[in-house]
Amino acid sequence: LDNRLLAQAPQPLRAHLCLLPLCSRSLSPPHAQSCSAESESVKMAGRPINSDLRKQMQKAIVKHSDMVGEMRTEVIDTISGCIDKFNGAEGVNFEAATRLIKETLDKQYGFNWHVAIGKGFSFDVTAQNGTLLYGFYQTELAILVFKC
């Protein structure tokens, strides 16, 4: 809990908020002050993420593709770069990332590319042979790219 927010809360609420995650003692106001000091020294439980796992989470994972190897690699690099470019504090700007991926693929491989990015969708598409890619990025974003 942020100490600035805790200091602005009314006294009974301040003691209650402070006690929830850390303490099991009484709700007296003097304890509320000591609890906030304790909260800075308490560390989160759990282990840090392994660097290999962190690298794996940053890569696109291809679930299905009928593209040739070199084309698949270039499309994955394009997807990763465009999503990273439009990733902000509020999350990924799906519309802008999708538009940039489509425009880039249209320039590289000809027109009529279609791109869908989201967290929950299903699809049934007819695509040209060798142009379909379905995968995941950062373990939660689903990406569908195809040309028709």
C-alpha positions as CSV (number, residue, x, y, z in Angstrom):
1,L,0.0,0.0,0.0
2,D,1.4,3.4,-0.9
3,N,2.3,5.4,2.2
4,R,0.9,8.6,0.7
5,L,-2.5,7.0,0.2
6,L,-2.3,5.5,3.7
7,A,-1.6,8.8,5.3
8,Q,-4.6,10.5,3.5
9,A,-7.1,7.8,4.8
10,P,-9.2,8.4,7.9
11,Q,-7.6,7.0,11.1
12,P,-9.9,3.9,11.6
13,L,-9.6,3.1,7.9
14,R,-5.8,3.6,8.0
15,A,-5.4,1.0,10.7
16,H,-7.7,-1.4,8.9
17,L,-5.9,-1.1,5.6
18,C,-2.5,-1.5,7.2
19,L,-3.5,-4.6,9.1
20,L,-5.0,-6.5,6.2
21,P,-1.9,-7.8,4.5
22,L,0.6,-7.9,7.3
23,C,-0.6,-7.7,10.9
24,S,-2.8,-9.7,13.2
25,R,-2.6,-7.4,16.3
26,S,-5.2,-4.9,17.6
27,L,-6.6,-2.0,15.5
28,S,-5.2,0.7,17.8
29,P,-4.0,3.9,16.0
30,P,-0.4,3.7,17.4
31,H,-0.1,0.3,15.8
32,A,-1.2,1.7,12.5
33,Q,1.9,3.8,12.4
34,S,4.3,1.0,13.2
35,C,2.6,-1.3,10.7
36,S,3.2,1.1,7.9
37,A,6.9,1.2,8.8
38,E,7.0,-2.6,8.8
39,S,5.4,-2.8,5.4
40,E,8.5,-1.3,3.8
41,S,10.8,-4.0,5.1
42,V,8.5,-6.9,4.1
43,K,9.3,-8.5,0.8
44,M,7.0,-10.3,-1.6
45,A,6.9,-14.1,-1.4
46,G,8.0,-16.1,-4.4
47,R,11.0,-16.5,-6.6
48,P,12.2,-14.1,-9.3
49,I,11.5,-15.2,-12.9
50,N,14.3,-17.1,-14.5
51,S,16.0,-15.1,-17.3
52,D,15.5,-17.9,-19.8
53,L,11.8,-18.0,-19.0
54,R,11.6,-14.2,-19.3
55,K,13.2,-14.3,-22.7
56,Q,10.7,-17.0,-23.8
57,M,7.8,-14.9,-22.6
58,Q,9.0,-12.0,-24.8
59,K,9.0,-14.1,-28.0
60,A,6.1,-15.0,-30.2
61,I,5.1,-18.6,-30.0
62,V,3.7,-20.1,-33.2
63,K,0.7,-22.4,-32.7
64,H,0.1,-23.1,-36.4
65,S,1.7,-21.9,-39.6
66,D,2.0,-23.0,-43.1
67,M,4.5,-20.4,-44.0
68,V,8.1,-21.3,-45.1
69,G,10.8,-20.8,-42.5
70,E,12.3,-17.5,-43.6
71,M,8.9,-15.8,-44.2
72,R,7.6,-17.1,-40.8
73,T,10.7,-15.6,-39.1
74,E,10.2,-12.2,-40.8
75,V,6.5,-12.1,-40.0
76,I,7.2,-13.0,-36.3
77,D,9.8,-10.2,-36.1
78,T,7.3,-7.8,-37.6
79,I,4.6,-8.8,-35.2
80,S,6.9,-8.5,-32.2
81,G,8.3,-5.1,-33.2
82,C,4.8,-3.6,-33.9
83,I,3.3,-4.9,-30.7
84,D,6.3,-3.6,-28.7
85,K,6.0,-0.2,-30.4
86,F,2.4,0.3,-29.4
87,N,2.7,-1.2,-25.9
88,G,2.0,1.5,-23.3
89,A,1.1,1.9,-19.7
90,E,-2.6,1.1,-20.5
91,G,-1.6,-2.0,-22.4
92,V,-1.3,-2.7,-26.1
93,N,-3.0,-0.4,-28.6
94,F,-4.4,-3.3,-30.7
95,E,-5.8,-1.1,-33.5
96,A,-2.5,0.7,-34.2
97,A,-0.4,-2.4,-33.9
98,T,-2.7,-4.3,-36.2
99,R,-2.7,-1.5,-38.8
100,L,1.1,-1.3,-38.8
101,I,1.5,-5.1,-39.1
102,K,-0.9,-5.1,-42.1
103,E,0.8,-2.2,-43.8
104,T,4.2,-3.7,-43.3
105,L,3.2,-7.1,-44.7
106,D,1.3,-5.5,-47.6
107,K,4.6,-3.7,-48.6
108,Q,6.8,-6.8,-48.2
109,Y,4.6,-9.6,-49.6
110,G,1.9,-7.9,-51.7
111,F,-1.7,-6.8,-50.8
112,N,-4.7,-8.4,-49.1
113,W,-3.1,-9.3,-45.7
114,H,-5.4,-9.6,-42.8
115,V,-4.4,-9.3,-39.1
116,A,-6.3,-10.0,-35.9
117,I,-4.9,-9.4,-32.4
118,G,-6.8,-10.1,-29.2
119,K,-7.2,-12.0,-26.0
120,G,-10.2,-14.1,-26.8
121,F,-11.4,-15.0,-30.3
122,S,-11.9,-17.9,-32.6
123,F,-11.6,-18.0,-36.3
124,D,-12.4,-20.0,-39.4
125,V,-10.7,-18.5,-42.4
126,T,-9.7,-19.4,-46.0
127,A,-6.2,-18.3,-46.8
128,Q,-3.7,-18.6,-49.6
129,N,-1.4,-21.6,-49.2
130,G,1.8,-20.6,-47.3
131,T,0.4,-17.4,-45.8
132,L,-1.3,-18.4,-42.5
133,L,0.2,-17.9,-39.1
134,Y,-1.6,-18.2,-35.7
135,G,0.4,-17.7,-32.5
136,F,0.7,-16.1,-29.2
137,Y,2.8,-13.2,-27.9
138,Q,3.7,-12.6,-24.3
139,T,1.6,-15.6,-23.4
140,E,-1.7,-13.8,-23.6
141,L,-2.2,-12.0,-26.9
142,A,-3.4,-14.2,-29.8
143,I,-2.3,-13.2,-33.3
144,L,-3.8,-14.3,-36.6
145,V,-2.1,-13.3,-39.8
146,F,-3.2,-14.5,-43.3
147,K,-3.4,-13.4,-46.9
148,C,-6.5,-14.1,-49.1
